[in-house]
Every structure is written in structure tokens, then in C-alpha cells.
Amino acid sequence: MFVVLRLDREDLITVMRVYASLLLPRTRPGPGKWRNEGHRLGYKQSLHRTYKFFENFAASFAALYFIGGIRATFYYGASAAGPAAYWSSYVITCIFAFITAAMLAEVCSALPAAGSIYFWAAESGGPKLGRLFGFIVAWWSSTAWTTFVASNCQGAANYLLSELAVFGKWTTDTTDIKFRAVQWAIAQFFLMCCIASNYLPPRVYKWIFKIATAIILLDFVLNVIWLPIRVSQTYGFQSAKWVFTETTNSTGAPMGWSWVLSFFSAAGVIVGFDASGHVAEETKNASVVAARGLFWSAVASGLFGFATVILFLFCTPNLEVLSSLIAPQPFVLLYAMALGKGGHIFMNIISISALLFNTSVAIVASSRLVYAIARDGVLPFSGWIAKVSPSGQPRNAVTVIWVVAALILCSILPSNVAFTSLVSAAALPTIAAYALIAFGRLFLTPKAFRNAPWSLGILSKPFQVIALVWNLYILGVLSSPLYYPTSAATLNYAPVIFGGITLFAVLCWWFTPAEAWMRQKPLEEVIELSQEGGHGGHQSAFVAGVRQRRGSKGSSE
């Protein structure tokens, strides 16, 4: 009995230490040990290393922009199966998103380089599938982030154009080509402004991170304080019973599946926290700081987001009124009902400003991803795209984001359905990448990343299992039709676009010579250093495969 009690106590202490590692790294690096992660990972340090914890945290926190994401999907979340399904699905999403973020943070700690998620996927795939995983996630993630940038610019335009619905001065019918032309022009202008901010020197751009975080928090505070005061003076609050127990079904699907579809809104808010990993190469002490920034940005966004969901449920009019608010962004009309025509304009300015700063930060993450992918030879014109300015910025990669996002916005002109179909695929590839990394870590490279400074310890394997199952589930939700019966106008085209991207990535992998992708010596150094001092000098499966292939060719470094 004494032995059993002693073992239980030791297990308890171990678990407590693991949970403590979520707050602090397992081992703190000595002075200068992690001073130059880019060189440590086998890459020449090219990007300007300027950012600290706040900037790294803000890269994901501002890119997630929890309150903007909730406003964009609120009606569907609240009406799919009712308020009870919405808030409960959000709570469940938070728990499993935090676990996924912790799983990725551990990988980020071992491999803190620009390109993050693509780089992590390549290692998790092992010797046989690593290169394939790298190509697939490279195209998945770059497509997702670039589409997200275009979607945000159109979203900001929708906030502005919704004022027309408030004052009744002009049509906001998206089937009208004249309206879509104006929508397109404003979105292109917003895109240009967000791109221009990304040409600022890194030391100046640090202020963008600060302003973005401040304005998102201001948006949250104004909603928490101002909105309920005005709602109490106008149309009144919903009851607690309605918020916490009301169910409905607006999807046309069976009630059980409608409840599942409520995860569509919840999961779309807490995705993209890998942005902290994209700027890891520009972050000081990145093996610890970037991992913490990734994890805590997800936690902060999830907790603030839950408060926002409950607030909006109490402050919304009934669902019939909410569905009658016809505008490109219905929340503008809701603000007009609650705050009045004067007050809602100020709230709309805050919303637009926050969304534009959100887009600017998203461009930082996406451009670093594109830069890293080009540096390893995956993209056409990789040599030009991977060039870095004298100030240590991947400006050519920023330009690529501009061109591609501008082309995506052009799909607004022929058909609003075409653009909506493109942006509907923004979250799907990112969720798929999370699942693929968890799969690779669990089954293909189970002994990798053992010595990450920010480690999950004994929780590492369970978190990988949970992250894999959860993200596959969300992948199914995001691929489902949202309304039944389906038609060409209501069909969810995200899985079709996702399938096309995947096929294109596989073709690129097939036709690109292996020696043209990712310098082999840097990759070996990456893995050796990520395992340095690890259990029994474990060598990664990927490196073993690389060395075997190189040995068979008789090559040597």
C-alpha cells in the first residue's frame, strides 16, 4: 500500500510539473544559447530579429481577432441549432483548440523557424512522407492565409457599405454588379493600405502590433460596457433561459446534425494561432518565446471570445429580427438599433480599424510563410520571392501576397458566389494541416521533438491523439453543406477547392526534383539540434531517411 501511495504521489508531482510547463519552459536556455535560432537550424539568419514576447503573442492574437470572427459568423452560430448549441460548442472548441495549440507549441519550440507549420509538417512526416507533407502543407497554408487576407479586406468593405443599409441611400444587393464593383474597389483600397504597412521597417512595425492589440481590446471593452447599457435602454436583453437553454433548427438538417453544424462558427474563430510560429525567426529566444506566444494567444482569444459570445447572445434581438437585418454585415444594423445612428458610426469605425490592423498582421504571418516556402524551392520564382531587403524583411513575399490577394478579390466582379466559395476554404486547409502534423507525430515520428525547451512531457502523446481526432472532426464540419436541401447558391464549395489545392500540391511534389527542395544539410542540423541531448541520442526518422538516400548516392558534405 505504501508503494502504491508513493507512486501516486510521484505521478501527481509529474503531472503538476507538466502543467507548470504550460506557464514556463521546462528548461531555460543559458545566455546566448538560443541567440540565433536561424543559424542553429541550419539557415543563415536573414530576417531582422527584433520581436519579443509581446510582438510574437500579438502576431497570433491580432491575426485571430476573436471579436471580429464572432461578429462574422454570429447569426449562423446562434441560429443553426439555437443559442444553447452555440455557446456549448464554443466551450468544447476552446478546450480542444487549446490542446491543439499546446501540441503545436511543443513543435514550435523544437523548430522555431520562419515557415513554421510547413516546416513542422515536413519533419513530422518522417523519411518517406516528410517531403510530401511539406509540399502539401506549404500549398494548404499559403492558400489559406492569402485567402484570409482577401476575405478580411472584403469584410472591412462590407462594414463600410452596410452604412448604406442604415441610411437607405443605395442598394446593398450583392446580385447588383454596380454594388459589387464598389465593394471590389473599396476592398482593393483596403488591401493596398494593409500591404503598405508591411513595407515599414521591423522596428517601426512593432507599433502595428501594439496598436492592433490595443484596438482589438478597445473593441471588446466597448462591446462589454457600451452595448449592454444601450440595449437595456432600447429593445432589451434576452433572458438567461433563452441564452442557455433555447434550441432551434434553421439549417434544414436533422436536429442532431444542426447541433454539430454549430461548431462551424465556433471553430472558425480559434484557428490561425500558428501565426506566432511564422514570425519565430524574427523573435528573440524563439525556442521558448514563440511557443509561449502561440499557446497563450490561443488561450486569450478563446477566453475573450467566450465572453463575447455570451454577451452577444444576451444583447441580440430575437432570431427573427436578426435574420431580417439585410446588409453585407448585419451587425452594423444591430449596432444601429442599440447605439443609435450616431453611436453606431463610432463603433463601426472601431470595427473597420481593428479588421484592417488584423489584416496587416495576417500579412506578416502569411508573407513569412511564403518566404520560407520559397527559400526551400517549393514555389515558382522562389529565388526572387525569397530575397530579403537590407532592413531584414521579405518584401518580395509581401508583394506576392498583394498580387494573389488582389486577384482573389477580382472574383467578386463576375459573381459574389464565386468569391464566397473561395473564402469559404480559408479555415479548412489550416485545420487539415493541424491534423496532419498530429498524425505524423503520432504514427510516423513518435520519438521526435523530445527535447523541446517548451515541453508537454507525459501529456505530449495524449495531446497528439486528441488534436488528431478533434481536427479531423472539425474538418468534417467545415466540409459539410451548411443548409439543406443544398443548391448551387448554398453549396459549401470549400471541400472542392481544398481537394483542388491538395491535388495541385501533390503534382508539384511529384514533378519537383528532390534535390531542388529544402537543402539537406540544414534539415539534418535542424533535427539533430532539436534532439540534442535527447533520449539516447535519438535520430529523427526524416534525417535517417535523408542520410540513407544521400549515402546511396555516395554524396558527402
N, C-alpha and C positions, 0 to 999 in steps of 0.2 A: 504493500500500500504506500509505503514511504517513497519507493522508487517511482511509482506512478504519479504521486503528487509532485515530486521533484521534476519529473519530465514535463508535467503540465505547466509548472511554473516557468520552466525554461522556454517552452513553446510560447507562453504568454509574453515573456520578455522579448522573444524573437519577433512576434507579431507587432509588439509595440515599437520596436526598433524600425521595422519596415514602414509602419505608418509615419514614424518620425522622419523617415527619408523623403516623404512627400513634402515636408517642410524644409529640410536641409539635405544636402547631398551626403551620401554615405561616407565619402572621403573628400576632404578639402584639398585641392591641389596646392603644392608648395609654391613659393614665389617664382614666377616665370615659367612654371611647368606647362601651363596651357596658354602661354602668352601668344602663341601664333598657331592656332589650330589649323589654318590652311596649310602651313608648311608641315605640321605634324601629320596631316592626312595625305601628304604626298603632292599637294598642289602648291605652286608658287603663290604667295599672298598677293592678290591683285586688287581686291576691293578694299576700300578705306575702312579700317577698323575703328569705329567711332562710338558705336552704341553700347549702352549699359543695360541693366535690367529693365528700367522703365521703358526705354525705346523698344526693347525686344518684346516686352509684355504688350506694349501698345500696338505693335505690328499685328498681333492677333486680335487683341481686344477691339481695336478700331476697325479691323477688317471684318470681324464678326458683326459689329454694330447691332447688338441684340434687339434694341427697341425698334430700329428700322425694319429688321426682319420680321418682327412680330406684327407690326402695322401692315406689312405687305401681305401676310398670309392669315391675318386675324379672322376675317369673315369665314374663310373655309374651315379654319380650325374650330371656330365656335359653332358652326352650323352643320359640319359633317355628321357628327353623332351627338352634338349638344355640348354645352359648357362642361359637364361632368367628365366627358371623354377628353375634352381639350386639356384641361388643367392636369388631369391624372396622367395622360400620355406625355405631357411635358415633364412631369416629375420623373417618370420612368426614363424618358430620353436623357434627362440630366444625369441620372445615376450611371447609365451605360456610356454616355458621351465622356464623362469624367474618367471612366475606366479606360476607354479608348485613348484619351489624351495622355493618361499615365503610361500606357503601353508605348505610345509614340515618343513620349518624353524620354523614356529609357533609351530608345534607339537614337534619338537626337543627341543625347549625352555621349553616346559612343561614337557617333558620326556627325559632328557639328560642322557641316559644310554647306555652302550655297547649293541649292537644288534639293536639299533635304529629302522630301518624300520620294523623289525619283531615285536618289542615291540609296536611300534605305531599302527600297524595293529591290534594287539590283543585288544588294548583299543578302537580303532575306531569301532570295531565290536559289542560292547555292550555285554549284559549278555547272549544273545542267540548265537551269532555268533563270539564272541571275540576269544574263544579258536580255533575255526575252522579257522578264519582269521590268527591267529598266526601260526598255523601249515602250512597253505598253503604258506604264505609269507616266513616262515622260509626255506622251501624247494625251493621256487622260487628264493629267493635272494642268498642263499648259492650256488645253482647250477649256477646261472648267474655269480657270482663273481669268482667261481672256474674255470668255463669255460673260462671266460675272461682272467684269468691268463695263462691258457694253450694256448689260442689264441695269446696272446701277445708274448709268447716265440717262437711260430712258426712264428709269424710276424717278430721278430728280426732275426730269422734264414733266412727268406726269403730275408731280406735286404742284408745279407751277401752273400747268394748264388746267388743273382742277379748279383754279380760281374762276375760270370761265363758267363752270357749272354753278359756283356760288353766286356770282353776279349776273348770270344768264345773258352774257354778252355774245356768245358764239357757240357753235356746236362743239361737243366733245365726243362725237360719234366716231369710233375708230374705223368704221367702214367708209368714212369720207376721206378721199385721197388728199383733199386740201388740209384737213386736220392732221393726217399722218405726215404730210410734208413739213408742217410747222413742228410737229413732235420730233421728227428726224433732225431738223435744223437746230433746234434747241439742245437736243441730246448730243449732237456733234460739237456744239459750242462748249457744253459742259465737259465733254471728253477732252477737248483741247486744253481747257483750263487745268484739269487734273493731270494731264500729261506734262504740261509746262512746269508744274510744281515739282515734278520728278527730275527735272534737269537742274534743280538747285544743288549746291554743294552739300555733302553729307552733314557738315557741322551746322549749316543753316536749316537743313531739312529736319533736324532734331526738333525744331519748333513746330513742325507739322504734326509730329507725333503728339506733342504736348497739347496743341490746340485741338486736334482730333479727339483725344481722350477727354479734354475739358468740355467740349461742346456736346459730346455724347452723354456725359454725366449731367450737363445742364438740361439737355433734352429730357432725361429721366426725371430730374428733380422737378422741372416744370410740370410734367405729367402727374407726378405724385402729389404735388401741392395744389397747383392751379386748377387742373382738370376736375378733381372731385369737388372743390369748392363751387365751381361754376355749374357742375352737373346737379348739385344739391339745390341750386337756385333756378334751374331750368326744368328739364324733363325728369329728374330724379334718378335714384340708384335702383339697380336690380336687387332683389332680395338674396340673402345668403343661401336660402333653399334653392333658388334658381341657379345661382352660380355653382354650387357644389353638388347638386343632385339632378338637375334638369338634363334630359336626354331628348334627342330628336333625330331625324334622318333626312338629310337633304341631298344625299348622293344618288338615291335610287337603287343602291345595292342593299343586300340583306343587312340587318342592323349590326350583326357581328362584324361584317366587313367594313361597314361605315365607321365603326369604332376603331378598327385597325387603321383606316384612312386618316383618322385624326392625327396619327403620327406624322403625316405628310407635312403639316405645318410646324409641328414641334421639332422634327429632325432637321428641317431646313434652316433653323435659326442657329443651332450649335454645330456648325460644320465650317471648316476652314481654319481651325486653330493651328494647323501645320505652318501657318504664315511665319510664326516665330522661328521655325527651322530654316525657312528660306533666307532669313537675314542673319543666320548664325555666323557666317563667315565675316560679317561686319560687326559682330558683338564681342566685346572683351570677355575673356574667361567663358567662352561659349559652351564648353562641355558641361558646365553647371548652369550658367545664367540662361542660355537658350532653352534648356529643358524645363527649368522653373517657369520661364516666361510662357512656354507652350501650355503647361499644365494649369497654371493659375489664371491665364486668360480665359481658358475654357470654363473653369470654376466660377470666375467672376461674371462672365457673360451668362452662364446658366442660372446663377442665383438672382442676379438683377433681372434676368428675363422672366423668371418665375414670378417675381413681384409685379412685373409689368403685365403679365397675363392675367393675374388675379385683379389688378387694378382696372384693366380694360374691361374685364367681364362685369365688374360691378358698375362701371361707368357707361356701358353701352346701352343704347335703347333696345327694345325687343328686336328679335331677329328679322321680323317682317319689315320694320322700319330700316334696319341696317341693310337689308337686301334691296331696298328702294333707293338707296343713295347711289345714283348713277353718275360716276365720274371716273376718270383714269385712275385716281387714287381716292377711294371713298372716305378715307379717314379725314381728308380735308373738309368734307361736308359734315362729318361728325364733330370736328373741332368748331366749325361754324355754328352748329346747333348749340354746343355747350358754351363756347367762349364768346360768341357774337362775331359779327363780320370784322370788327376791328381787332379783337384779341386773337382771332384765328390766323390773321395775316402774320402777326409776330411769331406764332407757333409754327406756321408754315415756313417762314424764313429760317427758323432754327432747324427744322426737319430737312430742308434742302441743303443748308450749310453742312449739317452733320453727314448727310449722304455723300456730298462731294468730298469731304475730308476722308470719309470711309473709302471712297473710290480711289483717292490719291494713295492711301496706304495700301490698298489692294494691288495697285500698280507696282508699288515697291516689291511686294511679295512675288507677284507674277513675273516681273522683269528679272528678278534674281533667279527664279526657276528657269526661265527661258535662257538666261545667260549660262547657267550651269549645264543645261542640256546641250547648248551649242558648244560649250567648252569641251564636251566629250564627243562631239562629232555626230550627234543624232539628227540635227536639223539641216535642211538645205542652207547654204551660205553660212555655215557655222563659223568659219574663220572671221567673217565680218561681224556677225552678231555677238561673238564672244569678246570683241575688243573692249577695252576699258579706257575711260577718259583719264587725263592726267590727275583729276581730283579723286580717282578711285571709284568711279561709277560706271555701271554697264549701260551707258546712254543708248547704244545701238539696240540693246534688248528692249529698252523703253520705247524706242521708235517702232520696233516690231509690234509691240503690244498696241501702240496707237493705230498702226495701219490695219492690223487684223480686227481690232475692236470697231474701227470706223467702217470696215467692210461688213461686219456683222450688223451694225446699225442700219446699213443700207437695205437690209431685208425688210425694214419697216415699210418702205415705199410701196412695193408691189402687194404686200399682204401683211396685215397685223398677225394673222395666224402663223405665218412663216417665222416671224421674229419670236413670237411667243413659244413656238416649238423649239427654236434654238436655245432660248434662255432656260427652258424647262429642263434642259440637260446639264445645267451648271453644277448642281449638287451631286448628281448621280456618279460621275467619274471619280470625284473625291472620296465618296463613301466606298466605292469599289476599291480604290487604292488602299484605304484603311484596312479593308477586309483582306486584300491580297498580301499586305505586309504581315498581318496577323497569321494568315495561313502559312506563309513562308517561314516565319519564325517558329511556328509550332511544329511543322512537319518536315521542312527542308533544311533548316539551320537551327536546330533546337539548342545547340551549345554556343551560339553566337551571342555577342553583347553581354557577356558575363561580368565584365569588369567596368561597366559604365560608372562614372563618378556619381551619377544620379540613378540609383538602382532601386528596383522594386523588391529585390531579394526573393523570398519564398512566394511572393504574390505574382511574380513575373509570369509563370506558366498559366495560373488560373485567369489572369487578366488577358492573356493572349486568347484563351478559349472563349472567354466572354466577349471580347472585342470582335472575334471572328463571327460568332453566332449573331451578335447584335447587328453588326453592319451588313451581314447577308440578309437579315430580316428587313432592315431599312431599305436595302437595295430592292427588295421585292415591293415594298410600299411605294417607293418613288417610281417604280416601273409600271405600277397599276394604273388603269384608267381612273380618273377622279370622279366621273359621273357616269351613270348607267341609265338607259342604254347609251352606248357610245355612238358618236357620229364624227365626221371629218373635222368639225369645229371643236369638239370636246375631247377627241382622242389625245392621249398622252403620248407624244412623239419622242419623249426622252429616251426610251429603250432603243428605238430605231436609230436615233442619232448616236447613242452610245455604242451600239453594235457597229455602225459605220466607222466610228473613230477607232474602235478596237481592231477591226479588220485592216484599216489603213496602217495602224501601228505594227501589226504582225507582218504586213508586207514590207514595211520599212526595215524591220528586223531581219527578214528573210533576204532582202536584196542588198543590205549594207554589209560589207565585209567585216568580219570580226575584228581584224586588226585596225579598222578605221574607227572603232568605238572604244572609248574610255581607256586611256593609257594603262597598260597592265601593271607597270611598276608602281604608280601612285595607288592603284587599287589594293595591291598587296600591302603597301605600307599602311593604308587606311585600316585594313583588317588586323594586321599584326599589332598595330598600336591600340586598336580597340580591344584587343585581347591581352594586351601587355600585362604581365603579372597575374594572368588569369589561372584558372584551374588546370594544373598540369601542362601549361604551355599549349593549350588547345589552339589548333589552327583551323581557320574557318573553312567550310566546305567549298566556298567560292574560290578562295586562294588555292586550295588543294587542286581544284579543277584547272585553274589558270596555270599553275606550275606544271601540272601533268601535260597540258596541251603544249606549253612552251618547251618542256623537256623533250616531247616527242618531235619537235621541230629542230631540236638541237640549238635553241637560242639561249642566250645568257645575257644578263645585264652587266 
